[in-house]
């Protein structure tokens, strides 16, 4: 259910978002306002972004929402929570 077209599970992704310390766990949305995932971390090379944004080096690591949902359902055994959500399942 949470795998992509190739049957692979996406766990994380990289973006050029500008984050700072304390942003871990923040929601990451696409242009349509759909939840893509949660901020996990930033790269070391972009630590200066607290002072100046550097588009060539600024990267944010996000945990893919499909992996989060998978973990809630399977590991957390909380299928009832998944049933309450409006999930856009694109194929």
C-alpha positions in Angstrom: 0.0 0.0 0.0 2.8 2.4 0.8 5.3 1.3 -1.9 5.9 3.2 -5.1 5.2 2.0 -8.7 8.3 -0.2 -8.5 7.2 -1.8 -5.2 9.9 0.0 -3.3 9.4 1.7 0.1 10.7 5.3 0.2 12.1 6.1 3.6 13.5 9.6 3.2 14.1 12.3 0.6 16.2 15.4 0.1 15.0 18.9 -0.5 16.5 22.4 -0.6 14.3 23.7 2.2 15.9 26.2 4.6 15.7 24.9 8.2 17.4 25.7 11.5 17.9 24.0 14.8 14.6 23.0 16.3 12.8 22.3 13.0 13.0 18.5 13.3 9.5 17.1 13.1 8.1 20.0 11.2 5.7 19.2 8.3 7.0 19.4 4.7 4.3 20.1 2.1 4.3 20.3 -1.7 2.8 23.1 -3.7 -0.7 21.6 -3.5 -0.6 21.6 0.3 -0.2 17.8 0.5 2.0 16.4 3.3 5.2 14.9 1.9 6.9 14.1 5.2 8.5 15.5 8.3 11.9 17.3 8.7 14.5 14.9 10.0 17.8 16.7 9.7 19.8 19.1 7.6 23.2 18.6 6.0 26.4 19.8 7.7 27.5 22.0 4.8 24.4 24.2 5.2 24.8 25.0 8.9 25.6 28.6 8.0 22.0 28.9 6.8 21.1 30.4 10.1 23.0 33.5 8.8 22.8 33.2 5.1 20.8 30.9 2.8 23.1 29.0 0.4 21.0 27.4 -2.4 23.9 25.4 -3.8 24.5 23.6 -0.5 21.3 23.9 1.6 19.6 20.5 1.9 17.0 19.2 4.3 16.4 15.4 4.9 12.8 14.5 5.2 11.1 11.3 6.4 8.6 10.2 3.7 5.0 10.3 4.9 4.4 6.9 3.3 7.0 5.4 5.6 5.6 7.1 8.6 2.1 5.7 7.8 3.6 2.3 7.3 5.3 2.4 10.7 2.1 3.6 12.4 0.0 0.9 10.8 2.5 -2.1 10.9 4.9 -1.5 13.8 2.6 0.6 15.9 -0.4 -1.7 15.1 -2.6 1.4 15.0 -4.7 0.6 11.9 -7.5 2.6 13.5 -5.5 5.8 13.2 -4.9 5.1 9.5 -8.6 4.6 8.8 -9.3 8.0 10.3 -7.0 9.8 7.9 -7.8 11.1 4.4 -5.0 9.5 2.4 -4.4 10.4 -1.2 -3.3 7.2 -2.8 -1.9 8.0 -6.2 -0.9 5.2 -8.5 
